[in-house]
């Protein structure tokens, strides 16, 4: 049996892997994230690889999964908000319009020496929001540890007009695509 390591402390990524029946361990990447690309899909692939490589250097897992998610509006990357004002700013940018949620995934396969890297993009439409709605949502505390300052699986669901693409990608990990990519490498993730 392969020893699978998730290089993330995200409770949402943990839940998504558990949802599809994967047996894995968590070893959180703690290093400083360095983005060298302004292209959102390239940036998340870069960050996910940094996480996977950091954890691969510290543990002996057979399969190391790194992931990173950003929100992009008009090509501009929105990460996690720094503070309340930053969260309000982000939500004002997103309300009443479409944006992309992009998750980069990097998987190091130690036995074969292979590396799988991809970025999954989902389009999200947000209903118009008043300043009061934005402030109440931010004051709930929910957006503070999430890219783009919202969690689609939480209270923010009231403002989601629709999505095109993978819902799980917006939550934090496109598990369907991850499973399919690993299947092409001959792995079934213990399902």
KOLVO-81540 format. One record per residue (C-alpha): x, y, z. Coordinates in steps of 0.001 Angstrom, whole numbers, plus 500000, padded with zeros to 6 digits. Layout:
XYZ/...
This chain:
500000500000500000/501234503461499090/501841505927501928/499928509031500823/500757512405502348/498657515560502032/501018518543502245/498330520829503640/496724521721506932/493488522732505209/490511521084506914/488587521394503630/491210519468501632/491303516828504373/487501516438504213/487514516175500411/490122513383500375/488260511566503165/485025511960501188/486415509875498324/487811507234500675/491529507989500545/493709506781503431/496352509447504007/498432511360506521/498757515104506896/502123516801506956/501600520538506681/503945522599504514/505143525577506549/507580527317504195/507229530797502777/505237530853499551/507063532457496637/505123533420493516/507142534318490418/504294534270487875/501492536822487564/499421534256485639/497047532744488228/497136529154486898/500936529174486784/501171530744490251/499069528012491892/500993525253490132/504185526852491433/502859527129495004/501492523575495054/504856522241493876/506697524222496567/504451522648499216/504850519112497864/508637519457497564/508989520885501078/507062517993502592/508839515409500390/512153516583501859/510880516032505415/508923512779505230/509091509399503559/505704509223501870/505289507461498528/502760509958497171/502939513606498266/500029515865497314/500473519630497388/497685522067496539/497059525791496520/493932527760495629/493535531361494522/490664533491493368/491283535586490265/489180538509489088/490086540122485776/493413538248485884/494353539626489313/495125537109492066/493281537354495367/494795535245498118/493680535097501739/492720538450503277/495290540121505538/492655541730507744/489007542854507882/489518545777505489/491250543501502958/488382540978503147/485848543764502540/487905545027499583/488013541549498028/484297540927498429/483493544333496939/485548543293493896/483710539963493585/480109540964494263/477852541157491251/480346539575488852/482083536426487650/485513535323488821/487716532255488613/488756529911491387/491959528133490422/493540525270492333/497008524066491476/497916520502492352/501359518903492400/501800515209493159/505217513679493696/505277509942492981/508437508711494666/508500505155493325/508262506106489666/510045509446490023/507132511100488243/505541514440488939/501936515297488142/501064518999487941/497860520661486867/495589523604487547/491805523325487636/489637526401487029/486013526943488052/483985530027487163/481895531430490029/479119534033489692/478283536164492722/475019538016493293/475247541751493991/475859542416497685/475289545526499768/478065546976501901/476108545840504974/475893542250503708/479630542240503004/480480543610506460/478184541129508240/479748538256506320/483274539443507116/482339539919510784/481259536254510913/484987535420510696/484367532818507992/486296534538505174/489542535204507015/491418532002506101/490037531587502592/491259532673499178/489111535503497868/487664536022501358/484817533523501072/483901529898501567/481392528566499050/480490525731501417/479572528130504236/477423531229504720/478627532714501445/476492530144499600/473641532682499909/475488534941497453/476558532347494858/474525532793491670/476116529776489989/479268527970489022/480701526445485869/483093523630486626/484077521565489633/482439522595492934/485098520695494937/487743522796493224/486159525907494754/486161524232498167/489907523597497784/490789520390495924/489523518989492607/489403515423493903/487752514021490780/490544515244488536/493194514245491090/491785510714491156/491708510524487347/495253511881486966/496566509283489433/494641506510487664/496588507294484489/499702506563486574/498301503204487638/497172504272491132/493687503839492544/494188505856495798/493152502804497844/489517503099496729/
